[in-house]
Amino acid sequence: MFFSQKKPKGKELSADEKWMNEIISGARVVVENTIAGVKRCRIVKDVFRNTKDGFSDLAMEVACGLHNLRMDSRHPLAPTISLIQMLS
């Protein structure tokens, strides 16, 4: 696991360290937004009281599937638009 580099006291970070921090923070934003999207399903963020084996995993899989479906359905022309932009 990668963590961002902290600035030493009285010194500055090198250009490489700043660049790596930008990459890590960009990935962190994507991951946090995805987790927030999955947690739209209340069953995932509340206490799950069903004690049967595998049900909590199933609830998370369903929530992730719904999130993926929501993301795929959000911009149905996005792949076509990005292809057109690349070609022009």
N, C-alpha and C positions, 0 to 999 in steps of 0.2 A: 504494500500500500504506500502511496506517495503522499507526502504532506508538503505544504508550502514552506518555503524557507523563511524564517523570521530574520528581520533586520538586526544585526548585532548592535549593541549599544555604542553610540558614537561613530558608527561606520555606515556605509551604504552597501546595498546589495549590488553584485556585479550584474552586467547586462544579461548574462546567461541565467542567473538566478531569477531575475525579474521576468524573463521570457518564460521560464519554467513555471513560475507562479501564475502567469496569465493563462497558460495551458491548463493547469490544475484547476484554477478558479472557473474557467469556462466549462470544464467537464463537471465540476461540482454543481454548477447552475442547472445543467441538463439533468443530472441525477436527482437533485432536489425537486425540480419541477415534475419529473416523472413520478416520484414518490407521492407528491401532493396530488397528482392526477389519479393515482391508484386509490388514495385515501378518500376520494370523493364517495366511494362506496362505504357506507357507514359501518358495515359489518367488519371492515378491516381496521378502522380506527377505534371502535369501541371494544370493550372487553368481550371476548368471545366465550360464551358460557356453555357451548355444546362440548361435551367431553368425549364424544365418539372419536375413535382413531381416524386420522386423515381428514376430518372435516375442516380443521383450521387451514390445512394446506389447500384443500379444495376451494375454500372461500377466497384465499389469496390468488389462486390460479384464475378463478372466475373474475375477480376484480382486475387482475392484470389483463385478461382477455378483453374485458369491457373497455379498459383504458386504450388498448391497442386498436380496438374497433373504432373507438371515438377518434383516435388520432388518424386512422386511415380514412375515415369518412369526413374528416374536417375539411380537407382541401382535395376534392376529387380530381381536380385538374392540375394539381401541383407538379406531378412528374412531367406532364406534357408541357407546362409553362416553363419549367426549368430547362427542358430539352430545347425548346424553341429559343430561349435566351442564350443557351450555349452555342447554338448554331448561327445566331445572328451577330 
